[in-house]
Amino acid sequence: MTAGPVAAGSLARGALVDGLEIRAHVHDGNSSQVYQARRGDGEVVVLKVARAPGWHRLEHEAALLTRLAGCRTPSVVARGQAHGRQYLATTWAPGVDARMVGAELRAGPASRRALSGLCAAILSAYADVHERGAVHGQVHPRHVLIGGSGSVQVLDFTRGAWRGGPVPPGSDLGTLSSPEQAAAWRSGAYFAVTPAAEQYSLAALLYLMVTGRLYAEFAGTRPTVAEQILTARPLAFTERGTEFWPALERLLARGLSKDPAERFGSVREFAGEVAMLAEEARDHRARSVRPRLVEPPLAGLLEAFREATRIGGALVREGLPDPPTCSINYGAAGVALALCRLARLGDDAAALTAARAWLDLADRQSRLPGAFYDDDLLASKTIGAVSPYHTASGLDLVQAFIARACGDAGAQQQAIDAFLARVDAPCANLDLTLGRSSVLLACALLHDHAAREWPATHRLRGHGDALCAQIWAGLETNELGYLGIAHGWAGIAYATLLWSRTRRLAPPDPLRRILDRLAAAAEPWRRGARWTTRTGARGDDAYYWPGWCHGHAGHVFLWTLASAVYEDQAFLELAELAAWSTWDSKLTSPTSLCCGAAGAVYALLSLYRRTAEPAWLLRAARLANAAALDGQLASDTSSPHSLYKGHLGLAMIAADLRDPQRSAMPAFEPEP
């Protein structure tokens, strides 16, 4: 074992345990810590390390797992001791705990079919274990891992037993324990875990998954809990705020019988009964209710934005109070772009008029101090001279969008030429938000809605083609440092793919090699995959961000687009993995497009448009509505009307969710 603050009880990213490199911390247990690690051949594994010498349960777990090979359990990769502490490495499986998935399924369509099917799969996984002569010993939602496709894996056999091994008295009595265990705990006797006792615990777990609540109102001290386990009958689903489901309730009540003789003959029999119920649920015609994608708090953000930015209001007269006041990312140009988008989505003449007024405001104030800089963006060396997100070229981009919405072809061409003139300046930076790739992306957005025969379009093509070639000249040897969309390889690749698609040209040859390297850098996490923010990152989870700028949400856009350009299913699978990590992060605050929930929502919507899978639309809507529930929103930012750093992104999502097939992240995705 080398490197890392072992004395503090944790291992840092990059620490080695007998050649296994720590990649991330996963979970802390009472006696061990769990990490994601990587073998020398690149295989990602789960690594459990005892907290102190003399704890030998990992050796016991390894022996059990070896004999359970072929069951839905981890496989042993390596085991041993390092500095006197046991460790166990097992295969990595994607997924999240059963309780989290139960909550998702309860909120989705066809919830009965999905929930009963998952219950049957969990029971079947445990039945496999029992039929090998083993018991798990500690049923808990964290120990049942559910993958994105519904796969099940049973984890943590540190308290498992082979044909009823003893468990010390007083250990691990919880609300999912069986009456037999509660009685033994109360008397101080040893308790031998049995399949019948585990069946009770499994029924309690399934009740929790289906209702979101425990089967009884457990409260008080551990002796009180033991008494409740021994006497309390399962409450009806309706008492838990869940729709009456008598067929499943009867099955769970049998599994929760206090007398083991009254339970199912085996967990396999239990699984079969629930599986039959799941098949019957396929024919169950649930009430045909269209899910409401926009809840009142989210709709309120959109209405508040409309009211705050209306013609005659104080903001449009006086301008935004905090610099930068004019840019797309922070200022009036971003407000104008959002209003233009609203006009196009709803054929809203008032919004289009307001958009022109806000762009006029940005133009009037564009030469004032603070128009494009603030304390964080002190000088042109920070944001450069060409980025449409942060400089005056963004005003020309928005002008082109407004002219297009007005049907004014002449003004649209003038705006394209003005944009090209502004970005014809030296810029050493390559990234998507500050450098030349931002210009290439803007060229793609402009080209998408420009008539092919316009002279301005020809000039736009020439500039974009030359810029793309300049960016990729020697790019493979560039030490960019970052991997994500905003400042890294993913962003340069995304802008190039967007330009190649709008020009109907093959992407530059090196791009595929860069994509392959990014694909290889994906690290499995929960149900999906994630990327470090930097190449060669050391340390711990600070190097993983969930949002658009540096995290998995940004990668969803890249891989979704790459799958379309290259017609490569492997890239679409990467997009789905990135989307799972985005969803599993449950990023609800801050709300912004750049780092927060709004950017994550647009990422899930991009995958929905590509796959037409309704589940991704529902996840996007649920994430957006959850973020909007933060009624104060004050802690997010001092600039609520900033398009990329404030609350305006969520307001735009409220409009986009009304026609999600036409959704587009502002100034980043092409409008359909």
Buried (B, 14 or more C-beta within 10 A) or exposed (E): BEBBEBEEEBBBBBBBBBEBBBBBBBEEBEEBBBBBBBBEEEEBBBBBBBBEEEBEBBBBBBBBBEEBEEBBBBBBBBBBBBEEBBBBBBBBBBBBBBBBBBEBBBEBBEBBBBBBBBBBBBBBBBBBBBEBEBBBBBBBBBBBBBBBEEBBBBBBBBBBBBEBBEBEBEEBBBBBBBBBBBBBBBEEEEBBBBBBBBBBBBBBBBBBBBBBBBBBEEEEEEEEBBBBBBEBEBBBBEEBEBEEBEBBBEBBBBBBBBEBEEBBEBBBBBBBBBBBBBEEBEEEEEEEEEEEBBBEBBBBBBEBBBEBBBEEEEBBEEBBEBBBBBBBBBBBBBBBBBBBBBBBBEEBEBBBBBBBBBBEBBBEBBEEEBBBBBEEBEEBEEBBBBBBBBBBBBBBBBBBBBBBBBEEBEBBBBBBBBBBEBBEEEBEBBBBBBBBBBBBBBBBBBBBBBEEEBEBBEBBBEBBBEBBEEBBEEBEEEEBBBBBBBBBBBBBBBBBBBBBBBBEEEBBEBBBEBBEEBBEBBBBBBBBBBBBBBBEBEEBEEBBBBBBBBBBBBBBBBBBBBBBBBEBEEBBBBBBBBBBBBBBBBBBBBBBBBBBBBBBBBBBBBBBBBBEEEBBBBBBBBBBBBBBEBEEBEEBBEBBBBBBBBBBBBBBBBBBBBEBEEBBBBBBBBBE
